[in-house]
Amino acid sequence: MITCDSSVQHPFQPGAHGLACDGVSIQSIVASVGTPAYIYSARAIRDAYRAIDDAFGSYPHAIHYALKANSTLAIVRVLKALGSHADANSGGEIEVALRAGFGPREIVFTGVGKTGGELEYAIESDVGAINAESAGELDRIAARAQAAGRVARVALRVNPDIDAQSHPNISTGLKSNKFGVALQDARGIYRDRRNEKSLQFVGVHLHIGSQITTAEPLRRAAAALTTLALELRDDGVPLEHVDLGGGLGIAYEGRPMITPAEYAAAVLPELRRANIPVVLEPGRAVVGHSGALMARIVDVKRYPDGRQFAVLDTGMTELMRPALYGSFHRIVPVSPRQTAETPWDVVGPICESSDVFARERPLPDLCVDDLVAILDTGAYGAVMASNYNRRLLAPEVLVDDGQWSVIRRRQTLDDVLALET
Ligand SMILES: Cc1ncc(COP(=O)(O)O)c(C=O)c1O
């Protein structure tokens, strides 16, 4: 039994014919689409979304799914159908959200270095909130909105200097990080601009990091934001919402993890002090468990000291997280051999020593042509892929209600070279 947290049943489970995704044989999908390939469960996405939605119950809330985690159109549409709104981190993600059918007001736009073009696009599109990163950016938004004869809906991203106790590369709420404005500066920035006719202050925003596994940093973030919202109310800047960002972690190792219910229980008492609607921007917690990357073993090597390598036909080009921040992913053979487990280094084919998925991982015997699944890669997997080594983007498959379909075909070399002279 493959487990995740208690709110979601893991979609990938061993079956009579090897690993299956919600009962659909991986072997049969891969026989058709080849490897490497991402396979996702629509059911798991829906369950994870509903767990967060249910956890906030009757408290006024809007879930803005963070497209950066996985913005493949079919995935985004699954969430749209559930009533999700969208969090976009670039002009491209705003456009994807609009093309997927979200109304402009259902989109919040965050980004640490928005270009002038992106700001104009967001203002013209009339998105629900542009989460501004600095006083300077607010002024640039105001100037552009004025030039366009528009009023831009804005929120200021604050940096509360809270340690998310996550990996340093995905912690964003410390004063040593590049994100947002210092919390103590925020009130003055709003006050100085509250009469700016081309700006409408609709919220305050923060996002302290990703893969957060304990409730306390999230509670402290909610407390800081609520206090600021109350102060702004006193200053005559009534807000429509506070935006807590994303960050809820998932159980990559299959061990118990903060649940959406625990998250809500930690932040709701703080939010109730202002009784103000909350915007949430979860990404990983919605799609992380839903996906797995399927790969075939192309070589097996054994060194004299006993170290053994399984070389896959997928690498950091398809799944960058392990190379980028040493992240852990469970790896399971699709049809495991009934042998004792021994330690394996599971690696990719790229000529980079960081192209490693696992070191000394206990696994049964592995042989060339065996299929393996790298689990919990629904978030920050396919979206981070690259064409390094002229490798081609892997196809993506969605399993829904016993059926499967290709939601992104495999890229061809012609697709890639079409951009070149
Ligand atoms: C501003 C913002 N919101 C939401 C998210 C989604 O975070 P997560 O996938 O950890 O929920 C991110 C990701 O880092 C982000 O930068």
The ligand as an SDF file (V2000), in Angstrom:
LIG
                    3D

 16 16  0  0  0  0  0  0  0  0999 V2000
    3.4260   33.4470   -4.5720 C   0  0  0  0  0  0  0  0  0  0  0  0
    3.2510   31.9750   -4.5320 C   0  0  0  0  0  0  0  0  0  0  0  0
    2.0200   31.4820   -4.2630 N   0  0  0  0  0  0  0  0  0  0  0  0
    1.7920   30.1570   -4.2140 C   0  0  0  0  0  0  0  0  0  0  0  0
    2.8080   29.2620   -4.4330 C   0  0  0  0  0  0  0  0  0  0  0  0
    2.4960   27.8060   -4.3650 C   0  0  0  0  0  0  0  0  0  0  0  0
    3.1970   27.2010   -3.3490 O   0  0  0  0  0  0  0  0  0  0  0  0
    2.9430   25.6850   -2.9820 P   0  0  0  0  0  0  0  0  0  0  0  0
    3.0540   24.8990   -4.2190 O   0  0  0  0  0  0  0  0  0  0  0  0
    4.0010   25.3810   -2.0020 O   0  0  0  0  0  0  0  0  0  0  0  0
    1.5750   25.6060   -2.3740 O   0  0  0  0  0  0  0  0  0  0  0  0
    4.0950   29.7180   -4.7030 C   0  0  0  0  0  0  0  0  0  0  0  0
    5.1920   28.7690   -4.8680 C   0  0  0  0  0  0  0  0  0  0  0  0
    6.2900   28.9220   -4.4750 O   0  0  0  0  0  0  0  0  0  0  0  0
    4.3270   31.1260   -4.7710 C   0  0  0  0  0  0  0  0  0  0  0  0
    5.5230   31.6120   -5.0670 O   0  0  0  0  0  0  0  0  0  0  0  0
  1  2  1  0
  2  3  1  0
  2 15  2  0
  3  4  2  0
  4  5  1  0
  5  6  1  0
  5 12  2  0
  6  7  1  0
  7  8  1  0
  8  9  2  0
  8 10  1  0
  8 11  1  0
 12 13  1  0
 12 15  1  0
 13 14  2  0
 15 16  1  0
M  END
$$$$
